[in-house]
Amino acid sequence: MKTLHCRDTGFDCEGVIRANTEDEVLGEAAIHAKQMHNLDATPEIAAQLRRLIRDE
C-alpha cells in the first residue's frame, strides 16, 4: 500500500491518500487538491508529490 500525507506537502491538512500504486495515489491526490484546496494538479506538482509517497 502506498500513502501520501497532505501535511507533508505543506498544507495544514490531515488528509491521507492510500492506494495500491503511486499513479493511483497521484490521481486521488489531484482530486483531493481540487476539492479541498482549490488547486489544479500539474505535471510539475505530480513530480514533487511522487517523492513524498511512502510505502505503508
Protein Blocks (a to p, Z undefined) as FASTA:
>chain_A
ZZddfklnopacfbdcddfbfklmmmmmmmmmmmmnopacdfklmmmmmmmpccZZ
